[in-house]
Amino acid sequence: MAAFSAWFWNERFWLPHNVTWADLADPAPGVEYPKAGHLFTAFPLALGIFAVRILFERFVASPCARSLHIQPGVGRRAQPNAVLEKVFTSITKNPDSRHLDGLSKQLDWEARKVQRWFRQRRNQDKPSTHTKFCESMWRFTFYFCIFTFGFRFLWQCPWMWDTKLCWYGYPYQVMTPGLYRYYVIELAFYWSLMFSQFIDIKRKDFLIMFIHHLATVSLISFSYVNNMTRVGSLVMCVHDASDFLLEVGKLANYAKFQRLCDFLFIVFGVAFFITRLVIYPVWVLNSTMFESWAIVGPYPSWWLFNFLLLVLQVLHIIWFYLIARIAVKAMLQGKVCKDVRSDIESSSEEEPDTPTEGPRAFCHPPKAENGTRGHCVAAKDGVQNHNSW
């Protein structure tokens, strides 16, 4: 283990040339530099955040949902049938025509009735609007609070107005209490998201979001250890700026406030584009890749840090592509278009009267009074995310 630790914490990887861990280990009185051990605080804090989430969803979000007439009940349940249930759980949740014909003969049911049973059984596993409302309300509350805290903190920091100050004097930059709290709270929240993702609403982009959370945790931890916290705080604030707009738009969708939902989608889309595809590359990536090169110079961990930031930018482009594609279809067709994501793998097989709805989707009610369907627009963030890197 000693050999592994010495290899992992190799100074020539983590620190610029002519800087050692000993140089950072004994700062002047009243001065504190980041240390890897500080990050362990995030684990008990993540458990605390998860506990707060459970209490918030039960005693705050759930009453709000009921006050908006969003009830926790489920829709029509499939008729109990041992044979079909065994097929559903063990063989397939979406039988083809061959399976349907075989089950129809075995049960002496019409094939259409068997198909309807499987559709109802799939929808039975679909989380209720009440559950999704509570989850989004928790995320909105956290994202809004952390963005407010981070923006107020950074407003007073000189490096927000001159990004070159992120690198002058590096790595001998003091870790202030406000910056430490900002970092640890963000890190704890993303640890809680990584673990809760396995019990939250199942979505088709599970793997992408897991990679996103993993990259976020890695970036926050990595930038803290080698004291790139100033530019790291800018990255977090840029991502926080649009995430809470996404969640409040989803809340409006679940509450069936159609016009408000449309307006919030437009605001979110604009904010996402400006923060993730303009400010992030022009303001942040320019500083981490070019200003830092001129002031500090490249070294191994510098290359890895910028690689992770570029991976995040690729995810931004993918997500904005999904937003734009659905928005364009909605404007051109003026009707419901299938969301590119869904809450569960089988959600595309919902009952005809159930609206397609994704975790990053703002959808109009399924049917208008004239019998036609309203349009649907979908949006995908970051960070289920989220307030994310």
N, C-alpha and C positions, 0 to 999 in steps of 0.2 A: 504493500500500500504506500509505503514511503517513496518507493521508486515511481509509482504511478502519480502520486501527488507532485513530486518534483517535475515529472514530465508535463503534467497538465498545467501547472502554474509556472511554466517556463517564462522567465522575464522577457526573453527576446521575442516571444509571441505576443504577450499581453501589452507590453509597454514600449514606448518609443526608445530609440537608441539612447544610451547613456543614462537611462532611468532604471532603478531597481526597486523591488518591493521594500527594501530597507529605507529608501528615501521617503517612502510614503507611510512607513510604520510609526515614525516618531515625530509627528507634527508639532508645531509651536503650541504653547498653552492657549486654550480656547479655540483651536483650529481642529476640524475633524475632516478626514478624507474618507471616501467610501471604502468599506471592507466587505468581502464576500460574506462573512458571517452575519452581516446586517440583514441579508436577504431571508434568513430563516424566520425572521419575524413575520414574513408574509404567510406562512403556513397556518399558524393558529388564527391569524387575521382572516384568512380565506374561509376557515371553518366558521368564524364569527359572522362573516358576510353571508354565508350560506344559511346560517340560522336566522339572521335578520330577514333574509329573503323569504323563508318559510313563514315567519310571523307576519311579514308585510303582506304577502299574498293572501294569507288567511284572514287577517283582521283589518286590512286596509283595502287591498285591491278587490277582494271578493265582495265586500259590501258595496263598493263603487260599481262593480259589474251588475249586481242585482238591482241597484238603484237605476241603472240604465236598461233594465229589463233583459239582461243577459243572464239567463239561468244556467246553473251547473248541470242540468239534466242532459241525458243523451237522447238521440233520435230513436227511430224505430229499431228495435232489436230483432235479430233473425230468429226464426222459429227454432227451438231446440231440436237438434237432429244429430244423433251420435255418428251416423255414417258420414254425413257431410262435414261434421266437425273434425272427424279424424282425417279426412281428405284435406281440409283447410289447414290444419296444423302440421300435417306430416308430408303432404305431397305438393299441393299447389294452392295458392290463394286466388289464382286467376285461371281456371280450367279452360282448355281449348275445346273445340267442338267434339273431339273424340271422347274426352272425359265427360262432357256434358251428356252426350248420347248414352254412354255407359251408365252414368248415375241416374239418368232419366228412366232407363229400363229397370235398373235395380230397385228404385224406389217407387216405380209406377207413377212418376211425376212427369209433367210436361217439361221439356228442356228449358223453356222460358222461365218456369217456376224455379228450377234449379239455379239458373243463371241469376235470377233475382235474389235468391237466398245468399249466394256468394257475394253479390253486390252489397246487400244489407250487412252481411258479416264483416266485410272489409270496412264499411263505414262505421260499424260498431267500434272498431279499434281506433278510429280517427278521433283525436282529442277534440273536446267541445270548444265552442267559441269562448265560453267562460274561462276555461283553462288557458287558452291563448291570450285572452285579455289580461289575466292576472300576470302572466309571464312578461308581456310587453309593458305593463304598467310598472313592474319592478325594474325592468331595464331602463325605461324612460326616466324613472326617478333617480336611479344611480347615475346614468349618463349625464343628466342635466346638472345634478349636484357636483359631480367631479369636473365637468366642464366649467361650471361657474367658479369652483375653487381654483382650478388650474389657470383659468384666464385672469382672475384677479391677482393670483400670485405672479404670473408672468408679466402682467402689466407694469409691475414695479421693478422688473429685472432688466438690466441694460442689454443683455444678449437677445432679448426679443426684438429690439430695435436695431441692433447691429450684430448680425450673426457671426462676424469675425471674432467677437468677444467669447464665443464658445470655445475658441482655440488659443487665444492669447494666454500664456502662462500654463498651458496644459502640460502635464496632468496635475499640477499643483493648484487645483481649484477647490475651494472650501465647499463642503457639503452643509448647506444651511438646513435648519429644522423644517422649513416649509418645503424645500425641495425633497427632503427625505420622506416627509409624509406623502407628498404627491406621488412619489415613486412607489412606495410600499403599498399604498392603497390601490393603485392601478395594478401592480403585480399580484396582489392578493385577489383582486376581482377576477383577473384572468385565470389564475389557478382555480378559482371556484367555478368558472365557466368550463374549463377543461374537464373537470370531474362531473359537473352537473349535466354536461352535454349527453352523457350516457343515459340519463334518466329524464331528460327534457323531451319535448316534442320531436319525434323522429322526422328528419328532413333529408331530401335527396342530396343536398350539398354537405352532408355530414363530414365527409373526408376533407373537403375544401375548408370547412370551418375549423376542423381539428388542426389542419396544417396552419391555418391562420392563427389560432390560439397558441399553438406551439411556437410559431415564429414570433408572436408577440411576447410571450414569456421569455423566449431566448433573447430577444432584442433588449427587453427591459433589464433582464439580469446581466446580460453581456455589457451593455452600456454603463450599468452601475459599477460593475467590478473594475472596468478600466477608466472610470470617471468621465465618461462621455455624457454625463447627466444633463448638461445644459442643452445640448442639441436634442437629447432624448426627451426633455420636457417639451420642446417645440413640436416634436413628432407626435407626442401624445395629445397635445392641445389641438393640433390640426385635425386629428382623427375624431376627437371628441366633438368637434363643431357640428358634425352632421348626423351623428348616431342618434341623438335624442330626438331629432326631427323625424327620423325613420320610425321610431317607436311610437311617437305621438300620432303619426299618420296611421299606423296600424290600429291604434286605439280608436281613432275616428272610424276606421273601416268596420271594426267589430261592433261599434255602437250604431252603425248604419247612418252616420252623418256624412252623406254622400258628397255634398259640396265642400265641406271642410276637408274631407279626405282628398279630393281632387286638388285643392289648394295646397295642402301639405305635401302631396306628392311632388308638385311643381317646385315648391320651396326646397324640399329635400334633394331633388334631382339637380337643381342649380347649385345648392350648397355642396353636394357631393362632387360635382364637376370642378367647382372652384377650388375646394380644399384638397381633394385627392389627385386631380389631374393638372392643376395649375400651381397652387401654392406649394404643395408638397415637393414636386420636382424642381420648381424654379427657386424656391426659398430654402427648403431643407436639403434636398439632394445636392444642390449647388454648393451649399456650405460643407456638407460632409465629404464631397468628392473633390472639390476644387479649392475652396478656401482652406480646408484643413491640410491639403497637399502642400499649399504654398507656405503655411505657417508652421505646421508640425512635421510634415513629410510622411510618406507611407511606411507602414510596418505591418507584420502579418495580421494582427487582430483588426487593423484598419481595413484591410482588404475583406475580411470576413464580415465586419460590421456593414460595410457598404453593399456587399453581396446580399445580405439579409434585407436591407432596405430596398434593394432593387427587386427582390422576390416579392416584397410587399407591394411594390408599384405594379408588378405584373398582375397581382390579384386585383388591384384597383381597376385596371383596364378590363379585366374579365368581368368584374361586377358591373362596371358602367356599361359595358356592351349589353349585358342582360337588361339593364334599365332601359337603355335606348331602344333595343329591339322591341320590347313589349310596348313601350310608349309609342313608337312609330306604328306598330300594328294597330294599336287602339285608335290613333288618329286617322289612319287610312281606312280601317274597316268599320269603325264606329260600333263595334260589338265585342262581346267577350272573346278574348283570345286565350288560348291555353297558357297558363303560367309555365315558365321554364323550370320552376321548382315546385315542390309540393310538400305538404306536411308529412305524409307517409308515402311509401313507394307505390301504394295502390290507390292513391287519391284520385288519379285520373279516371278511375272506374266508379266514381261516385254516382249516386242516384241522379237522374237528370235534373231534379229540382234543387240540387245542392251546388252552391257556387264553388268554382275552383278557387282555392285560396292558399297562398304560400306564405312563408314566414317573412318574406320581404315583398309582400304584394299588397297593393291597395286595390281592392276590387269593388265594383259597384254591386248593389243587390242583384240577385240572379235574374230577376224578371221584372220588367217594367209593366205598368198598367196596360199598355197596348199589346202585351204578349211578347214583345221583343226583349232582348237582354241588353243591359247596359254594358259600357265598355269596362275593360279591366286593364290596369297598368301595374307593372311589377317593378320593385326596386330592390337592389341588393347592396348591402353595405359590407362593412367591416366587421368590425369588429364588430355573432349573434351578438354584433355585433355592436357593430358595436362600437363605441369609444374604444378604439383599438389602434394599434400601430399599423 
